[in-house]
Amino acid sequence: MDNKLNLKYLVFAVVSFMMTGCKVPVLTAQKPVLNLPQVYSEGEQDSTTWANIPWKQFFKDPNLQQLIDTALSNSKELKMVLQEVEIAKSDVALRRSDLYPKGGVRIETGIEKVGRYTSQGAGDASTDMEPGRHMPDPLSDFGITASAHWEVDIWGKLHQAQDAAKNRYLATVEGKNFVLSNLIAEIATSYYELVAVDNQLELVRRTIDLQSQALEVVMAQRAVGRVNELAVQKFKAELLKTQGFAYKLQQQTVEVENKINFLLGRYPQRISRNRDVLMTELPSEVKLGIPAQILHNRPDVQQAELELKAADLDVKVARAEFYPSLDISAAVGLQAFKPSYLIKAPESMLYSLAGDLFAPLINRGAIQAEFRAASARQLQVLYHYEQVVLNAYLEVANQMSSISNLQAEIEKQDKQVQILNEAIIVSKELFIGNRAEYLEVLTTQRDVLESKLDLFELKKSQFLSLINVYKAVGGGWK
């Protein structure tokens, strides 16, 4: 009868524990709203994309390829990101270990003296260890015990925590790919900036030679009285201005070279480059693909999506904390008050096996707070994902527009340079024939220089736009 009553109490206690976990928050499905356009522009539905082209095929300049290879081996930023991947990988292993029992071995020794007039002391005094031999006082204690503890994953909480860690690990891998893509694009951008400065510096040096020759002509004309001293001073001032600009370009060269060296993880040294690469033919077609492809091709979008999956699982883990947890513990070992008795089995053997069902009662407020925090983080990551996708689409759209407008601008600039080249020949002839003022010659020289410098800037911008398109559609990390 007593056993049946005890069983009823046990069942009632278990049911009461289970009921405490029933009042849990309801999970609300949180899905990102993307609404991506189907195409980037009207009439274009080609799914071919530059994202699938390896960077060595896209960047064909051997000097640039060598720089990128060096960066992939030496870049400090890339090495730091790789360590983040290792940290996330270790966290996965840590979460996996939570699924299995934890155990260890304990070796212990001690000594105890209890009062004679206590229940334990009175019992020890009246107990014989062997016939005619009382329990020693004080009492020594020696033991060796192997124990294990296991939390049974009855609600899937531990598996979900492991899956969240896996998604975060995969997110760091995508983050590494995104850093790789940015690094390659930044090196390529700096390389073409350096090449553009080289071309501008060469142009300025040629202009200095031409201005020096023009100054000699003006000085000769002053000697015969055809121009005054003011004309000579104006030509000298213009020459000095151009010479000063050459030093500015030399400083830009040093700074861009050092920027590239920094990206390569090395101290300053000369950067090998091909100055003529700025005048090479550009691809006749830009392969953007369709907007939906950036969801799979861009590492930052993939990273944000995986972080969202991890955040979803975090909410489920936080929700599972409302339910009772079941722990099982076990131990087996040897214990005696004298070392020589440890080998006497089964008398010196000890063992235990226990189950522990724990339901949160007093700390439910803290669990609710953690659930609300996890839900807020989930929404935060969801909005971040939507923002990353929006930014990815806009980057492609902006660069597509930039390439189109730059091409039209370069065509106009080419014509302007041609016209000004003809104008400078005419102005020199008119000046020598005393049919034009020296100011007209100076103005034309200045206009030619500025127009050619602008043309190099536009050519550079065109290359940079192509690099940005390649990165924007998800290329550069393969």
C-alpha positions in Angstrom: 0.0 0.0 0.0 2.8 2.4 0.9 4.6 1.7 -2.3 1.5 2.5 -4.4 1.1 5.7 -2.4 4.7 6.7 -3.0 4.3 6.0 -6.7 1.3 8.3 -6.9 3.2 11.0 -5.2 6.1 10.5 -7.6 3.7 10.7 -10.7 2.0 13.8 -9.2 5.4 15.4 -8.7 6.5 14.6 -12.3 3.3 15.9 -13.8 3.6 19.1 -11.7 7.1 19.6 -13.0 6.0 19.0 -16.5 3.1 21.5 -16.1 5.5 24.3 -15.2 7.0 24.0 -18.6 3.7 24.1 -20.5 3.3 27.9 -20.3 6.0 28.8 -22.8 6.0 31.6 -25.4 4.7 30.8 -28.9 7.2 30.9 -31.7 6.4 33.5 -34.3 7.8 32.7 -37.8 10.1 35.6 -38.9 10.7 35.5 -42.7 12.8 38.2 -44.5 10.9 40.3 -47.1 13.2 40.8 -50.1 11.1 41.6 -53.1 14.1 41.5 -55.4 13.4 42.8 -58.9 13.6 40.0 -61.5 16.1 41.9 -63.7 18.6 44.8 -63.4 17.3 46.7 -66.4 14.5 46.4 -68.9 15.1 43.8 -71.6 18.1 42.1 -69.9 17.4 38.5 -68.7 20.7 36.8 -69.3 21.7 34.7 -66.3 25.4 34.6 -67.3 27.3 36.3 -64.6 30.9 37.3 -63.9 30.5 35.9 -60.4 31.6 32.4 -61.7 34.8 33.7 -63.3 37.9 33.0 -61.1 39.9 36.1 -60.3 42.9 34.9 -62.2 40.8 34.8 -65.4 39.3 38.2 -64.7 42.5 40.0 -63.8 44.9 39.0 -66.6 47.8 41.4 -65.9 50.7 39.2 -64.6 51.9 41.9 -62.3 48.5 42.3 -60.7 48.2 38.5 -60.4 51.5 38.3 -58.6 50.4 41.0 -56.1 47.2 39.2 -55.4 49.0 35.9 -54.8 51.3 37.6 -52.4 48.4 39.1 -50.5 46.7 35.8 -50.2 49.8 34.4 -48.5 50.8 37.4 -46.4 47.7 39.6 -45.7 47.3 40.2 -41.9 43.6 41.0 -42.3 43.0 37.6 -44.0 45.0 35.8 -41.4 42.9 37.4 -38.6 39.7 36.4 -40.3 41.0 32.8 -40.7 41.4 32.7 -36.9 37.8 33.8 -36.5 36.9 30.8 -38.6 39.0 28.5 -36.3 37.3 30.1 -33.2 33.8 29.3 -34.7 34.9 25.8 -35.6 36.0 25.2 -32.0 32.7 26.4 -30.7 31.0 23.8 -32.9 33.1 21.1 -31.2 32.2 22.6 -27.8 28.5 22.5 -28.5 28.8 18.9 -29.9 30.4 17.8 -26.6 27.3 19.0 -24.7 25.4 16.1 -26.4 27.6 13.4 -24.7 28.2 12.5 -21.0 30.9 14.3 -19.2 33.0 12.3 -16.8 36.2 12.2 -14.9 38.2 10.4 -12.2 38.7 11.7 -8.7 41.4 10.5 -6.2 40.8 11.7 -2.7 42.1 11.3 0.8 41.2 12.9 4.2 40.8 12.4 7.9 37.8 13.0 10.1 37.4 13.2 13.9 33.8 13.3 15.2 32.6 13.9 18.7 32.1 10.9 20.9 28.7 12.0 22.1 27.2 12.3 18.6 25.1 9.8 16.7 28.0 9.1 14.3 30.6 9.0 17.1 28.5 6.7 19.2 27.9 4.4 16.2 31.6 4.3 15.3 32.5 3.5 19.0 30.1 0.6 19.1 31.0 -0.8 15.7 33.8 -3.4 15.2 35.7 -3.3 11.9 36.7 -6.9 12.5 36.0 -9.1 15.5 37.9 -7.4 18.4 38.9 -4.4 16.4 37.1 -1.1 16.8 36.8 1.6 14.2 39.9 3.9 14.3 39.6 7.3 15.7 40.3 9.7 14.0 39.0 8.0 10.8 41.1 8.2 7.6 39.4 8.2 4.2 40.9 7.0 0.9 39.1 6.6 -2.4 39.2 6.6 -6.2 36.0 7.3 -8.1 35.0 7.5 -11.7 31.9 9.6 -12.3 29.8 10.8 -15.3 27.0 13.3 -15.8 24.7 13.6 -18.8 22.0 16.0 -19.7 19.4 14.2 -21.8 18.4 16.3 -24.8 14.7 15.6 -24.5 13.6 18.9 -26.1 16.3 19.1 -28.8 17.8 22.2 -27.1 21.4 20.9 -27.2 21.1 19.8 -30.9 19.6 23.2 -31.8 22.5 25.0 -30.0 24.9 22.8 -32.0 23.2 23.6 -35.2 23.3 27.3 -34.4 27.1 27.0 -33.8 27.4 25.2 -37.2 25.6 28.0 -39.0 27.8 30.6 -37.3 30.9 28.6 -38.3 29.6 28.5 -41.9 28.9 32.3 -41.6 32.5 33.0 -40.7 33.6 30.9 -43.7 31.5 33.2 -45.9 32.8 36.2 -44.0 36.3 35.0 -44.9 35.3 34.8 -48.6 33.8 38.3 -48.4 37.1 39.6 -46.9 38.9 37.8 -49.7 36.7 39.4 -52.3 37.2 42.8 -50.8 41.0 42.3 -50.5 41.4 41.3 -54.2 39.2 44.2 -55.3 41.1 46.7 -53.2 44.5 45.5 -54.5 43.2 45.7 -58.1 41.7 49.2 -57.5 45.0 50.4 -56.0 47.0 48.9 -58.8 45.0 50.8 -61.5 45.2 54.0 -59.4 48.9 53.6 -59.4 49.0 53.0 -63.2 46.8 56.0 -63.7 49.2 58.2 -61.6 52.1 56.8 -63.7 50.5 57.9 -66.9 49.6 61.3 -65.4 53.1 61.8 -64.2 54.5 60.9 -67.6 52.1 63.4 -69.2 53.1 66.1 -66.8 56.8 65.5 -67.5 56.2 65.8 -71.3 54.3 69.0 -70.7 57.2 70.4 -68.7 59.5 69.8 -71.6 57.0 71.5 -74.0 56.6 74.4 -71.6 60.4 74.8 -71.3 60.6 74.9 -75.1 57.8 77.5 -75.2 59.6 79.6 -72.6 62.8 79.6 -74.7 60.7 80.8 -77.7 59.2 83.6 -75.6 62.6 84.7 -74.2 63.9 84.8 -77.8 61.0 87.0 -78.9 61.5 89.3 -75.9 65.1 89.7 -77.0 63.9 91.1 -80.4 61.2 93.2 -78.8 58.2 91.2 -80.0 56.9 90.5 -76.4 57.5 92.1 -73.1 58.9 90.9 -69.7 55.4 90.1 -68.5 55.0 87.3 -71.1 58.3 85.7 -70.0 57.2 85.8 -66.3 53.8 84.3 -67.2 55.5 81.4 -69.0 57.9 80.9 -66.1 55.1 80.8 -63.6 53.2 78.3 -65.6 56.3 76.1 -65.9 56.9 76.2 -62.1 53.2 75.4 -61.5 53.5 72.3 -63.6 56.8 71.2 -62.0 55.1 71.6 -58.6 52.2 69.4 -59.7 54.8 66.7 -60.8 56.0 66.5 -57.2 52.4 66.1 -56.0 52.0 63.1 -58.4 55.3 61.6 -57.2 53.9 61.7 -53.6 50.7 60.1 -54.7 52.8 57.3 -56.3 54.6 56.7 -53.0 51.3 56.6 -51.0 49.5 54.2 -53.4 52.6 51.9 -53.5 52.6 51.9 -49.7 48.9 51.2 -49.6 49.4 48.1 -51.8 52.4 47.0 -49.7 50.2 47.3 -46.6 47.5 45.1 -48.2 50.2 42.6 -49.1 51.4 42.6 -45.5 54.9 43.8 -46.2 57.1 46.9 -45.7 57.5 49.5 -48.5 59.1 48.3 -51.8 58.6 49.2 -55.4 55.5 47.8 -57.1 56.0 46.2 -60.5 53.3 47.4 -62.9 52.5 47.8 -66.6 51.7 51.5 -67.3 50.2 50.7 -70.7 47.5 48.4 -69.1 45.3 51.5 -68.7 45.0 51.7 -72.5 44.0 48.1 -73.0 40.6 47.1 -74.5 37.8 46.6 -72.0 35.3 43.8 -72.1 32.6 44.5 -74.7 29.9 43.1 -72.5 29.2 43.3 -68.8 27.8 40.0 -67.4 25.6 40.9 -64.4 23.3 37.9 -64.4 19.9 38.3 -62.6 19.3 39.8 -59.2 18.3 36.5 -57.6 21.8 35.1 -58.2 23.4 37.5 -55.7 21.6 35.6 -52.9 23.9 32.7 -53.7 27.0 34.3 -55.2 27.8 37.1 -52.8 29.6 35.9 -49.6 28.2 38.8 -47.5 24.6 37.8 -48.4 25.3 34.2 -47.6 27.0 35.2 -44.3 23.9 37.3 -43.3 21.6 34.4 -44.2 23.5 31.9 -42.1 23.6 34.3 -39.2 19.8 34.6 -39.5 19.5 30.8 -39.4 21.7 30.7 -36.3 19.5 33.5 -34.7 16.4 31.5 -35.4 17.9 28.5 -33.6 18.9 30.7 -30.7 15.3 31.6 -30.2 14.3 27.9 -30.1 17.1 27.2 -27.6 15.9 30.0 -25.4 12.3 28.7 -25.6 13.4 25.2 -24.6 14.8 26.6 -21.3 11.2 26.9 -20.1 10.8 23.1 -20.2 12.1 20.7 -17.5 15.6 19.3 -17.9 16.6 15.7 -17.2 20.1 15.0 -15.9 21.5 11.5 -15.3 24.5 11.0 -13.1 26.5 7.9 -12.2 29.6 7.0 -10.2 31.6 3.9 -9.4 34.8 3.5 -7.4 36.6 2.2 -4.3 36.6 3.7 -0.8 38.1 2.7 2.5 39.6 4.1 5.6 42.9 2.3 5.0 44.7 2.1 1.6 45.3 -1.7 1.9 41.5 -2.2 2.1 40.9 -0.6 -1.3 41.6 -3.8 -3.1 39.1 -5.7 -1.1 36.1 -6.1 -3.3 33.1 -5.9 -3.2 33.3 -4.5 0.4 35.3 -1.4 -0.7 33.2 -0.8 -3.8 30.8 2.2 -4.1 28.5 3.1 -6.9 25.5 5.4 -7.5 23.0 6.1 -10.3 20.6 9.0 -10.1 18.2 10.9 -12.3 17.3 14.5 -11.8 14.3 16.2 -13.4 14.5 20.0 -12.9 11.8 22.5 -13.9 12.4 26.2 -13.7 10.2 28.0 -11.2 11.8 30.9 -9.4 14.1 31.9 -12.3 11.4 31.9 -15.0 11.7 35.7 -15.2 15.3 35.4 -16.2 14.4 32.8 -18.8 11.7 35.0 -20.2 14.1 37.9 -20.4 16.6 35.7 -22.3 13.9 34.6 -24.7 12.9 38.2 -25.4 16.5 39.1 -26.0 17.0 36.2 -28.4 13.8 37.2 -30.2 15.0 40.8 -30.5 18.4 39.6 -31.8 16.6 37.5 -34.3 14.7 40.5 -35.7 17.9 42.5 -35.7 19.7 39.9 -37.8 16.7 39.6 -40.1 16.7 43.3 -40.8 20.4 43.2 -41.3 20.0 40.4 -43.9 17.3 42.5 -45.7 19.7 45.5 -45.7 22.6 43.4 -47.0 20.5 42.2 -49.9 19.2 45.7 -50.7 22.8 47.0 -50.6 24.0 44.2 -52.9 21.4 45.0 -55.5 22.0 48.8 -55.4 25.8 48.2 -55.7 25.2 46.3 -59.0 22.7 48.8 -60.2 25.0 51.8 -59.4 28.1 50.3 -61.1 26.1 49.3 -64.2 25.0 52.9 -64.5 28.5 54.1 -63.9 30.0 52.0 -66.6 27.4 53.3 -69.1 27.9 56.9 -68.2 31.7 56.7 -68.1 31.9 55.2 -71.6 29.8 58.2 -72.9 32.0 60.6 -71.0 35.2 59.1 -72.2 34.1 59.4 -75.8 33.4 63.1 -75.3 36.7 63.6 -73.5 38.6 61.9 -76.3 37.1 64.4 -78.8 38.0 67.3 -76.5 41.6 66.1 -76.3 41.8 65.8 -80.1 40.4 69.3 -80.6 42.7 70.9 -78.0 45.8 69.1 -79.5 44.9 70.8 -82.8 44.3 74.1 -81.0 47.7 74.1 -79.3 49.4 73.7 -82.7 47.4 76.5 -84.2 48.0 78.8 -81.2 51.8 78.3 -81.4 51.8 79.1 -85.1 49.7 82.2 -84.6 51.9 83.3 -81.7 55.1 82.9 -83.7 53.5 84.7 -86.6 52.6 87.5 -84.1 48.9 86.9 -84.7 47.9 85.6 -81.3 48.6 86.8 -77.7 50.8 84.7 -75.4 47.9 84.3 -73.0 46.1 82.3 -75.6 49.0 79.9 -75.9 49.2 79.6 -72.1 45.5 79.0 -71.8 45.6 76.3 -74.5 48.5 74.5 -72.9 46.8 74.5 -69.6 43.5 73.2 -71.2 45.4 70.4 -73.0 47.1 69.3 -69.8 43.9 69.3 -67.7 41.9 67.6 -70.5 44.4 64.7 -70.8 44.7 64.4 -67.0 40.9 64.1 -66.8 41.0 61.5 -69.6 43.3 59.3 -67.5 41.0 59.8 -64.5 38.1 58.6 -66.5 39.9 55.6 -67.9 40.9 54.7 -64.3 37.3 55.1 -63.1 36.2 52.8 -65.9 38.5 50.1 -64.8 37.5 50.6 -61.1 33.8 50.3 -62.1 34.5 47.0 -63.8 36.2 45.8 -60.6 33.3 47.0 -58.5 30.8 45.2 -60.8 32.9 42.0 -60.5 32.8 42.2 -56.7 29.2 43.4 -56.6 27.8 40.4 -58.5 29.8 38.0 -56.2 33.1 37.5 -58.0 36.6 37.7 -56.7 36.8 35.0 -54.0 37.0 31.8 -56.2 
